């Protein structure tokens, strides 16, 4: 998308920046007030409506792809579930380590169990984190390339 292209989802923001009412925008674009309201509420617009609004705002307007928005929402929800799973495991690890610590305090021969469980949970949580969280994703890759080749961001 070039710099002179605006998303259909930004129509309301652009209208408000110009201090126009929906009625004024409808009059200038030749669209009905109801059409302006539907577009500002996130509904898709027809090709003629896009052309009329692009003409009024003197820009190119694209209707964002709903599939991309749905995919992004799905990715966000999936990530939140992974974080929740990690915190549940962390809570379980802390709870079990407290129990083994208490056993070790009252029985000096049980310290090896506490340290065994500590190592187990540290490894398990570390492996879980590496599998489910993207520590070396696109942002990390971009930073490394910029640092190596002295690029400005």
RODREN-17888 format. One record per residue: chain; residue number from 1; x, y, z of N, C-alpha, C in turn. Coordinates in Angstrom, 2 decimals. Layout:
<milums>
   cadena   num    n_east   n_north      n_up   ca_east   ca_north     ca_up    c_east   c_north      c_up
        A   NUM         X         Y         Z         X          Y         Z         X         Y         Z
...
</milums>
This chain:
<milums>
   cadena   num    n_east   n_north      n_up   ca_east   ca_north     ca_up    c_east   c_north      c_up
        A     1      0.85     -1.17      0.00      0.00       0.00      0.00      0.90      1.23      0.00
        A     2      0.67      2.16     -0.95      1.54       3.33     -1.01      1.11      4.37      0.02
        A     3      1.93      5.43      0.13      1.69       6.42      1.18      0.44      7.26      0.94
        A     4     -0.09      7.25     -0.28     -1.28       8.04     -0.59     -2.53      7.16     -0.61
        A     5     -2.46      6.04      0.07     -3.60       5.14      0.15     -4.07      5.07      1.59
        A     6     -5.38      5.14      1.75     -5.98       5.13      3.07     -6.89      3.92      3.20
        A     7     -6.95      3.34      4.37     -7.84       2.23      4.62     -9.27      2.75      4.80
        A     8    -10.20      1.98      4.37    -11.61       2.33      4.53    -11.95      2.53      6.00
        A     9    -11.23      1.84      6.88    -11.48       1.94      8.32    -11.09      3.31      8.89
        A    10    -10.36      4.13      8.12     -9.92       5.45      8.58    -10.84      6.59      8.13
        A    11    -11.94      6.27      7.47    -12.83       7.31      6.94    -13.34      8.22      8.05
        A    12    -13.79      7.64      9.15    -14.34       8.46     10.24    -13.26      9.40     10.78
        A    13    -12.05      8.87     10.99    -10.95       9.69     11.50    -10.67     10.86     10.54
        A    14    -10.63     10.57      9.26    -10.36      11.63      8.27    -11.48     12.68      8.26
        A    15    -12.72     12.21      8.40    -13.86      13.14      8.43    -13.77     14.04      9.65
        A    16    -13.47     13.45     10.80    -13.40      14.24     12.03    -12.21     15.21     12.03
        A    17    -11.10     14.81     11.40     -9.95      15.71     11.30    -10.31     16.98     10.52
        A    18    -11.24     16.83      9.57    -11.66      17.97      8.75    -12.88     18.69      9.36
        A    19    -13.32     18.20     10.50    -14.48      18.78     11.21    -15.73     18.77     10.34
        A    20    -15.92     17.66      9.61    -17.11      17.50      8.79    -18.11     16.62      9.52
        A    21    -19.38     16.90      9.31    -20.42      16.01      9.83    -20.64     14.90      8.81
        A    22    -21.35     13.87      9.24    -21.68      12.80      8.30    -22.55     13.34      7.16
        A    23    -23.41     14.29      7.48    -24.26      14.89      6.46    -23.44     15.64      5.42
        A    24    -22.42     16.38      5.88    -21.57      17.11      4.95    -20.80     16.15      4.04
        A    25    -20.26     15.09      4.62    -19.52      14.11      3.81    -20.46     13.44      2.81
        A    26    -21.66     13.12      3.25    -22.63      12.49      2.35    -22.95     13.42      1.18
        A    27    -23.13     14.70      1.47    -23.45      15.66      0.42    -22.28     15.82     -0.56
        A    28    -21.06     15.93     -0.04    -19.89      16.11     -0.90    -19.60     14.88     -1.75
        A    29    -19.87     13.68     -1.21    -19.55      12.45     -1.92    -20.70     11.95     -2.79
        A    30    -21.89     12.46     -2.54    -23.04      11.99     -3.30    -23.59     10.68     -2.76
        A    31    -23.14     10.27     -1.59    -23.62       9.05     -0.96    -24.69      9.41      0.07
        A    32    -25.44      8.42      0.48    -26.45       8.68      1.50    -25.78      8.70      2.88
        A    33    -26.46      9.36      3.81    -25.95       9.40      5.19    -25.87      7.98      5.74
        A    34    -26.85      7.17      5.41    -26.86       5.78      5.89    -25.63      5.01      5.38
        A    35    -25.23      5.25      4.15    -24.04       4.59      3.59    -22.79      5.02      4.35
        A    36    -22.68      6.31      4.65    -21.55       6.83      5.42    -21.53      6.17      6.80
        A    37    -22.70      6.07      7.43    -22.78       5.46      8.76    -22.35      3.99      8.72
        A    38    -22.81      3.26      7.72    -22.44       1.84      7.60    -20.94      1.68      7.41
        A    39    -20.35      2.52      6.56    -18.91       2.43      6.30    -18.14      2.74      7.58
        A    40    -18.56      3.78      8.30    -17.87       4.15      9.54    -18.06      3.11     10.64
        A    41    -19.10      2.30     10.54    -19.33       1.24     11.52    -18.63     -0.06     11.13
        A    42    -17.79     -0.01     10.09    -16.98      -1.17      9.74    -17.52     -2.07      8.66
        A    43    -18.64     -1.70      8.07    -19.16      -2.53      6.98    -18.39     -2.22      5.70
        A    44    -18.38     -3.17      4.78    -17.67      -2.99      3.53    -18.40     -2.01      2.62
        A    45    -17.66     -1.42      1.70    -18.24      -0.45      0.77    -18.10     -0.97     -0.65
        A    46    -19.03     -0.57     -1.49    -18.96      -0.93     -2.89    -17.91     -0.09     -3.61
        A    47    -17.59     -0.50     -4.82    -16.56       0.17     -5.61    -16.92      1.64     -5.86
        A    48    -18.17      1.91     -6.18    -18.58       3.30     -6.44    -18.48      4.16     -5.18
        A    49    -18.82      3.60     -4.04    -18.70       4.34     -2.78    -17.23      4.64     -2.48
        A    50    -16.36      3.67     -2.73    -14.93       3.88     -2.53    -14.41      5.01     -3.43
        A    51    -14.84      5.00     -4.68    -14.40       6.04     -5.62    -14.89      7.42     -5.19
        A    52    -16.14      7.49     -4.73    -16.70       8.77     -4.31    -15.96      9.32     -3.09
        A    53    -15.69      8.46     -2.12    -14.97       8.90     -0.92    -13.52      9.26     -1.25
        A    54    -12.89      8.50     -2.13    -11.51       8.79     -2.53    -11.44     10.15     -3.20
        A    55    -12.44     10.48     -3.97    -12.48      11.77     -4.65    -12.61     12.91     -3.64
        A    56    -13.48     12.75     -2.67    -13.69      13.80     -1.66    -12.43     14.02     -0.83
        A    57    -11.78     12.92     -0.42    -10.60      13.04      0.43     -9.30     13.19     -0.36
        A    58     -9.40     13.14     -1.68     -8.26      13.27     -2.57     -7.15     12.27     -2.22
        A    59     -7.54     11.03     -2.13     -6.62       9.95     -1.81     -7.15      8.66     -2.41
        A    60     -6.36      7.61     -2.36     -6.84       6.28     -2.74     -7.35      5.60     -1.48
        A    61     -8.49      4.97     -1.59     -9.07       4.30     -0.43     -9.23      2.83     -0.78
        A    62     -8.73      1.98      0.09     -8.87       0.55     -0.10     -9.73     -0.02      1.01
        A    63    -10.50     -1.02      0.66    -11.29      -1.73      1.66    -10.39     -2.81      2.22
        A    64    -10.10     -2.74      3.52     -9.18      -3.71      4.12     -9.77     -5.11      4.01
        A    65     -8.90     -6.05      3.94     -9.30      -7.43      3.76     -9.77     -8.01      5.09
        A    66    -11.02     -8.39      5.16    -11.59      -8.94      6.39    -10.86    -10.23      6.79
        A    67    -10.40    -11.00      5.80     -9.69     -12.24      6.12     -8.42    -11.94      6.89
        A    68     -7.71    -10.90      6.52     -6.49     -10.52      7.24     -6.82    -10.11      8.67
        A    69     -7.89     -9.35      8.85     -8.29      -8.93     10.19     -8.66    -10.13     11.05
        A    70     -9.41    -11.07     10.49     -9.82     -12.27     11.21     -8.59    -13.11     11.56
        A    71     -7.65    -13.24     10.62     -6.43     -13.99     10.87     -5.61    -13.35     11.98
        A    72     -5.53    -12.02     11.98     -4.79     -11.32     13.03     -5.44    -11.55     14.40
        A    73     -6.75    -11.47     14.46     -7.47     -11.71     15.72     -7.21    -13.14     16.20
        A    74     -7.23    -14.11     15.27     -6.97     -15.51     15.62     -5.56    -15.67     16.19
        A    75     -4.58    -15.02     15.56     -3.20     -15.09     16.04     -3.07    -14.49     17.43
        A    76     -3.74    -13.37     17.65     -3.69     -12.72     18.97     -4.30    -13.60     20.04
        A    77     -5.44    -14.21     19.74     -6.10     -15.09     20.71     -5.25    -16.32     21.00
        A    78     -4.62    -16.86     19.96     -3.74     -18.02     20.13     -2.55    -17.67     21.03
        A    79     -1.98    -16.50     20.83     -0.85     -16.06     21.64     -1.28    -15.91     23.11
        A    80     -2.44    -15.31     23.33     -2.94     -15.13     24.70     -3.13    -16.49     25.37
        A    81     -3.62    -17.48     24.64     -3.80     -18.82     25.20     -2.45    -19.43     25.57
        A    82     -1.42    -19.20     24.75     -0.09     -19.71     25.07      0.45    -19.06     26.34
        A    83      0.24    -17.76     26.47      0.70     -17.06     27.68     -0.04    -17.58     28.90
        A    84     -1.36    -17.78     28.78     -2.13     -18.33     29.89     -1.62    -19.71     30.28
        A    85     -1.33    -20.55     29.28     -0.80     -21.88     29.55      0.53    -21.82     30.28
        A    86      1.38    -20.88     29.87      2.68     -20.71     30.53      2.49    -20.31     31.99
        A    87      1.61    -19.36     32.24      1.38     -18.91     33.62      0.78    -20.02     34.48
        A    88     -0.08    -20.85     33.90     -0.63     -21.97     34.65      0.47    -22.95     35.04
        A    89      1.35    -23.25     34.09      2.48     -24.13     34.39      3.41    -23.52     35.43
        A    90      3.65    -22.23     35.31      4.52     -21.55     36.27      3.91    -21.61     37.67
        A    91      2.61    -21.40     37.77      1.93     -21.50     39.07      2.02    -22.90     39.63
        A    92      1.83    -23.92     38.79      1.94     -25.30     39.23      3.37    -25.60     39.69
        A    93      4.35    -25.07     38.96      5.76     -25.28     39.33      6.04    -24.66     40.69
        A    94      5.62    -23.45     40.90      5.86     -22.77     42.17      5.19    -23.51     43.32
        A    95      3.95    -23.94     43.10      3.22     -24.69     44.14      3.95    -25.98     44.50
        A    96      4.36    -26.74     43.49      5.04     -28.01     43.78      6.40    -27.78     44.43
        A    97      7.11    -26.72     44.01      8.41     -26.42     44.62      8.26    -26.01     46.08
        A    98      7.20    -25.30     46.39      6.95     -24.92     47.80      6.73    -26.17     48.64
        A    99      5.97    -27.12     48.11      5.72     -28.36     48.84      7.03    -29.12     49.07
        A   100      7.85    -29.24     48.02      9.12     -29.96     48.18     10.10    -29.20     49.07
        A   101     10.01    -27.88     49.07     10.86     -27.08     49.96     10.49    -27.33     51.42
        A   102      9.20    -27.34     51.69      8.72     -27.59     53.06      9.14    -28.99     53.51
        A   103      9.01    -29.98     52.62      9.46     -31.34     52.96     10.95    -31.36     53.24
        A   104     11.73    -30.62     52.47     13.18     -30.60     52.65     13.58    -29.92     53.94
        A   105     12.84    -28.90     54.34     13.15     -28.19     55.59     12.98    -29.14     56.78
        A   106     11.94    -29.97     56.74     11.67     -30.86     57.87     12.40    -32.20     57.76
        A   107     12.92    -32.51     56.59     13.63     -33.76     56.40     14.87    -33.46     55.56
        A   108     16.01    -33.40     56.20     17.23     -32.98     55.50     17.62    -33.93     54.37
        A   109     17.10    -35.15     54.36     17.40     -36.09     53.27     16.55    -35.82     52.03
        A   110     15.58    -34.92     52.11     14.69     -34.63     50.97     15.15    -33.45     50.12
        A   111     16.30    -32.87     50.46     16.79     -31.73     49.67     17.06    -32.13     48.22
        A   112     17.53    -33.35     48.01     17.79     -33.77     46.63     16.51    -33.78     45.81
        A   113     15.37    -34.13     46.44     14.08     -34.08     45.73     13.72    -32.65     45.34
        A   114     13.96    -31.72     46.26     13.67     -30.32     45.96     14.52    -29.84     44.78
        A   115     15.83    -30.12     44.80     16.70     -29.67     43.72     16.38    -30.40     42.41
        A   116     16.01    -31.67     42.51     15.59     -32.42     41.32     14.36    -31.76     40.69
        A   117     13.37    -31.43     41.51     12.15     -30.79     41.00     12.45    -29.39     40.45
        A   118     13.35    -28.66     41.10     13.73     -27.33     40.63     14.36    -27.41     39.24
        A   119     15.26    -28.34     39.06     15.89     -28.51     37.74     14.87    -28.96     36.71
        A   120     14.01    -29.91     37.09     12.96     -30.40     36.20     12.07    -29.26     35.71
        A   121     11.57    -28.46     36.65     10.66     -27.37     36.27     11.38    -26.30     35.45
        A   122     12.62    -26.00     35.77     13.38     -25.01     35.00     13.54    -25.48     33.56
        A   123     13.91    -26.75     33.38     14.05     -27.29     32.02     12.71    -27.33     31.29
        A   124     11.68    -27.80     31.99     10.36     -27.93     31.37      9.81    -26.57     30.93
        A   125      9.89    -25.58     31.81      9.40     -24.25     31.47     10.25    -23.61     30.37
        A   126     11.55    -23.86     30.39     12.42     -23.34     29.34     12.07    -23.93     27.98
        A   127     11.88    -25.24     27.92     11.52     -25.89     26.66     10.15    -25.42     26.19
        A   128      9.20    -25.32     27.12      7.86     -24.83     26.78      7.96    -23.43     26.16
        A   129      8.75    -22.56     26.78      8.89     -21.19     26.31      9.50    -21.16     24.91
        A   130     10.53    -21.94     24.68     11.17     -21.96     23.36     10.23    -22.48     22.28
        A   131      9.36    -23.43     22.64      8.44     -23.99     21.66      7.26    -23.07     21.34
        A   132      6.81    -22.32     22.32      5.57     -21.57     22.12      5.75    -20.07     21.95
        A   133      6.90    -19.52     22.30      7.10     -18.08     22.16      8.19    -17.84     21.13
        A   134      7.96    -16.86     20.29      8.87     -16.58     19.19      9.93    -15.57     19.63
        A   135     10.97    -16.09     20.31     12.03     -15.22     20.80     12.87    -14.67     19.66
        A   136     12.96    -15.42     18.57     13.80     -15.03     17.45     12.94    -14.80     16.21
        A   137     11.96    -13.90     16.35     11.02     -13.61     15.26     11.53    -12.54     14.33
        A   138     10.61    -11.95     13.60     10.94     -10.96     12.57     11.60     -9.71     13.15
        A   139     11.12     -9.26     14.30     11.70      -8.06     14.90     13.16     -8.29     15.29
        A   140     13.44     -9.44     15.89     14.81      -9.78     16.25     15.68     -9.87     15.01
        A   141     15.16    -10.52     13.98     15.89     -10.67     12.71     16.23     -9.31     12.12
        A   142     15.26     -8.40     12.13     15.47      -7.05     11.58     16.53     -6.30     12.37
        A   143     16.50     -6.42     13.71     17.49      -5.74     14.54     18.90     -6.26     14.26
        A   144     19.04     -7.56     14.13     20.36      -8.16     13.86     20.89     -7.69     12.51
        A   145     20.03     -7.68     11.49     20.46      -7.24     10.16     20.83     -5.77     10.19
        A   146     20.02     -4.95     10.85     20.33      -3.52     10.94     21.64     -3.27     11.68
        A   147     21.89     -4.04     12.72     23.13      -3.88     13.48     24.33     -4.32     12.66
        A   148     24.22     -5.43     11.98     25.34      -5.96     11.19     25.67     -5.06     10.01
        A   149     24.68     -4.55      9.33     24.90      -3.77      8.12     24.71     -2.27      8.35
        A   150     24.67     -1.87      9.62     24.61      -0.45     10.01     23.46      0.29      9.34
        A   151     22.31     -0.35      9.29     21.13       0.30      8.70     20.40      1.08      9.77
        A   152     19.79      2.18      9.35     18.96       2.98     10.26     17.54      2.46     10.15
        A   153     16.84      2.46     11.28     15.45       1.98     11.27     14.50      3.07     10.88
</milums>
